[in-house]
Amino acid sequence: MQAIGENFDHKHLNLDTEEFEGLNLTSESVVKVVYDMLTPIFLIYIEMVCGNRKRLF
């Protein structure tokens, strides 16, 4: 999660980051980009804690 802050901190999101290139910068698009970045991390955590992520979905 720290990497997300480092990637976006003090930057013009539309011009300086690949994740927002071509997107209309709205709060929804920011949430979607962050969600997409965190999902793999959360799935790994869920698998570690629960042992089988298929039970949750």
N, C-alpha and C positions, 0 to 999 in steps of 0.2 A: 504494500500500500504506500510505502514511502516513495517508491519509484514513480507512482502516479503524481504525487506532489512535486517531485523533482522534475518530471517531464513538463509539467504545465505551469509551474511557479514562475511568475514574472515574465511571461511570454504572451505575445499576441497569438491567440490560439488559432486563428484562421491563417496566419502567415507563417508562423514558426513551428507548427506541429503537423505531422503527417496525418494524425488521427482525425483532425478537423478539416482537412483539405477538401474543398468542394461541398462542405456542409453549411447550412444556414445556422449560425451560432445562436442557439436558443438554450434555455435551461433544459429542455427535453433532450436535445442532442448531446449536451454535456453529460447528463445522467446516462444516456444510452452508451456513450463511449466509455465512461468509467465502469458501467455495468459489464460491458463486453470485456474489459480488461480484467475485472475481478472474478468473473464467473469461473475460469479455470482454476484459480486459487481456491475459491470456495468449494468447488467439486472435489479437489484433492483433500481439503480439510474434512469435508463430509465423509469421504471414503475412509480417511484415517480414523475418524471418530466412530462412525457407524459400521464400517467394514464392508458395506455394500450400498452404494448410492442408489441402486434401482429401487430399493424399498421406499425411498423418499419421494419418488416421482411416479 
